Amino acid sequence: MNKLIIIILLLTSSLLSSQNFVGEKFRLLTDSGNSVITFENLNADKATYVGGQLVKSYGKLTLSNSQYKLFISNLKKISGKGDYEIIEEIYRLDKYTFDKDVVFFGVGDKIGSITRDEIKKLRKL
């Protein structure tokens, strides 16, 4: 009986410690160990159709808790700038004056985007 209670408590705590957020062009899944951002690749050269259906390209950014905190901090920092770039080891953030409400992030050759409103919501998580 005690083992059952412990298992239930562990499962409940792991569910409570995870966070999900769905943005316009990305999805964030955070658990106690890391954060994974899956995003629509805006750098896809051409549309790919399979059986008449558009197949989108996606990228993935996996961050430890400390890297995620730095990512959010960098997003806040860059969102109010004009043309600006922040380069970290596993991602790059770009802000351009032609689109004042969007920050672009790059992982390898894939590019995602996040709006200022989404950044504000992520900071509150």
Secondary structure, 3 states (H helix, E strand, C coil): CHHHHHHHHHHHHHHHCCEEEECCCEEEEECCCEEEEEEECCCCCCCEEECCEEECCEEEEEEEHHHHHHHHHHHHHHHCCCCEEEECCCCEEEECCCCCCEEEEEECCEEEEEEHHHHHHHHHC
